[in-house]
C-alpha cells in the first residue's frame, strides 16, 4: 500500500467519464471498478449479469488498473477524465480526500439511497461512515474484515491452558507469554515486529485501543469544526505499556521474521480478519485456532470493540449516470446477495443483523461467525484526508519509540499529540 497523503487538487466538475449519454434518469452506461481480488470481481460480475436481466442500465465491470496503489490510480484517472463512475474499494481516509477534492457524490442526495442504506446497515453502522463535516455520505458501506485475536490452541494447550482460561487482559497476555515462551518449541507470544508504516496500526495498536476505550475516537472535532488528536488518554497509555512490556520481555520479535510462526505452532497469538482462516490453513491444514475479542486492560470485560478494516463504494461526481450507478450498487447490496458475497470472498457485508441474515452460512462456518458477531462494534479509521500522514506520525512519534524502548508511553503520547496538531486540518 502506498501513501495518498501527497495528492492534492480538485477533481469536481470534470468531464463525464462513464462513456455514452444519459444521466439523472438512470440511463447511460456505468463504468464500475472493483478491487483486484478475483473473488470480489467474480461476485460483481455475477451481480451485474443478474442486474441486466431486469434493468436497461449498461454496465462495464473491471478491476482497478494496476499501479503504485489503487488510490493513486483513481486520482490519476480523475485528473485525466478516465475514471470510472463507481469504485468499490474505498477506505474511509481516501473517501475523505475525495470529498475534500470535490470528486465524489453525496449519496444521500440520490433517490432512495439514504433509506436503503439505513435499512441495510442500520444507523449505528451508518453514522460511523458519514462525513463529520456535513453529515453527508460519500461511501456506501460495503464490506469489512473485523480484526480479532487468533489464539493458537495447540500452543496454549501444551502450556497447560484450557479454552476457558485463555488470557483476556493485557497483563494476562504478558504473563501467559512468559510461561508459553519457556517452551523450547515456541519462539514468541506474538510474531509481530513494530513496523512504522501507517496501516500496520490497524493490526496492533488500534484494535486494543478501540477495545480499551469501547470504541473511542483517535481524532475529534472542536467547536469551530477543526480536528484535533483525541488519543492522549489513560487507555492509550495502558495499551502502549502493554507493547512496551511485550518487547522488553522479548515476547515479540524486533524485526519481522516472515516465518509464519503462528501457523507452525511457534507463536501463540495473531491478529487479522476472517481471511486468516484459509491463509493459515494453507501453511498448516491441521492448525487449531480460536477467534477472540481483543483483550482489555485490567478491570474491564471483553466488549468486542475493534478495528473494522472496511472498504466501501463511492460514486464520482463526474459520472454521467449517478442514479443508474446507485441502482446497481443497491442491487448488489440487497439482502439476497449477502450470503453469496460471504461464500465467494469470506469477507463480511457491512450490514446489521448479518448473523441472522446469513445464518445458514455461519452454521457451516462457525469461525467466520465470530467476526460477524463483532461487526456492529467494529470501527472504521478516522475520516480525515490526512489519515496516512496522521497515522505515520503517530507511529513515528509514539508507537515505534515505545516498542523500541526509546520513550515512555506518556511522553510518546504527548510528543505525538504535539506533532499532529498541524497535520489534521
SULUR-V413824 format. One line per field, one symbol per residue. psi: psi as a letter, one per 30 degrees, with the letter a starting at -180 (. if undefined). A space follows every 50 residues. Layout:
# SULUR-V413824
psi = ???
This chain:
# SULUR-V413824
psi = klkgffkllkgkgllkgfklllcfggllkkkkkalfkeeeeeeeeeeeee effgkfkkkjkllklkaeleeeeeeeeeefggllfkkhhkleeeeeeeee ggflkjfffkkfeeeeeeeefleeeeffglkfeggljgjkkdllikjlkk kjeeeeefggklefgkkfleeeeeeeeeeeffkffkelejijlikfkeff ffgdeeeeeeefghgllfklklfgglklkgfileeeeeeeeeeeeeeegh flkfkkehgheefghglellklafffefeffeejfgkkkkjllklllkfl lkffkakfilkakkkkefkfieeeeeeeeeefgleffeeeeeeefglkki klheeeeheeefefifeeeeeefgefgkkllkikfgeeeeeeeeeefdee eeefgflleeeeeeeeeefffgef.
